[in-house]
Amino acid sequence: MLFRSPLAPAPLQPSSRYYVVVDYGGDASLASARRVVGDAYVRNFSSGAKIQMGAFSQPAAAQNLVNQLQQQGISAQVVGP
């Protein structure tokens, strides 16, 4: 049986967020993204700089935003765990 000290730090949890992103191609692409999602911003991911359009705890919610963006002609994808 394992016993933990009550003062032991909690184990680090991996991020369980699902991010909806679009490609970043400079200020013009960020301005275009902000016309659709006012608080969109540039963020670095392991695959490079992307514009974050939203963050969700459930993958279905992230996919819903992707679908909405694609209906507007915006190529978006989910980056997540």
C-alpha positions in Angstrom: 0.0 0.0 0.0 1.3 3.5 -0.9 1.2 6.3 1.5 1.6 9.9 0.5 2.7 12.7 2.7 -0.1 15.3 2.9 2.6 17.9 2.0 3.7 16.1 -1.2 3.1 18.1 -4.4 0.4 17.0 -6.7 1.7 15.2 -9.8 1.8 17.4 -12.9 -1.2 16.8 -15.1 -0.8 17.1 -18.9 -2.9 19.7 -20.6 -6.4 18.5 -21.3 -7.4 21.5 -23.4 -8.4 21.3 -27.0 -7.3 24.4 -28.9 -8.9 25.6 -32.2 -6.2 27.2 -34.3 -5.7 28.6 -37.7 -2.4 29.3 -39.5 -0.6 32.5 -38.7 0.8 34.3 -41.7 1.4 37.7 -40.2 -0.6 40.7 -39.1 -3.2 40.4 -41.9 -4.1 36.8 -40.9 -4.5 37.9 -37.3 -6.7 40.8 -38.3 -8.9 38.5 -40.4 -9.2 36.0 -37.5 -10.2 38.8 -35.1 -13.0 39.8 -37.4 -14.5 36.4 -36.6 -13.2 35.9 -33.0 -12.5 39.2 -31.4 -10.1 37.9 -28.8 -8.1 35.6 -31.1 -4.3 35.8 -30.5 -1.0 34.4 -31.7 0.4 31.5 -29.7 3.4 29.2 -30.1 2.6 25.5 -30.4 5.1 22.6 -31.0 4.1 22.9 -34.7 4.9 26.6 -34.8 3.0 29.9 -34.4 -0.8 29.6 -34.8 -3.7 31.9 -34.1 -5.8 30.5 -31.2 -9.5 30.9 -31.9 -10.7 29.0 -28.8 -9.9 26.6 -26.1 -12.2 23.9 -24.8 -12.2 21.0 -22.3 -14.3 18.8 -24.5 -13.1 17.7 -28.0 -16.7 17.9 -29.4 -17.0 21.6 -28.4 -13.7 22.3 -30.2 -14.8 20.4 -33.3 -18.0 22.4 -33.3 -16.1 25.7 -33.5 -13.9 24.2 -36.3 -17.1 23.3 -38.2 -18.5 26.8 -37.8 -15.2 28.4 -39.0 -15.0 26.1 -42.0 -18.6 27.1 -43.0 -17.2 30.6 -43.1 -14.3 29.5 -45.4 -11.7 29.5 -42.6 -9.4 26.5 -42.4 -9.2 25.6 -38.8 -8.0 22.6 -36.8 -8.0 21.2 -33.3 -4.7 20.9 -31.4 -5.0 18.9 -28.3 -3.8 16.1 -26.0 
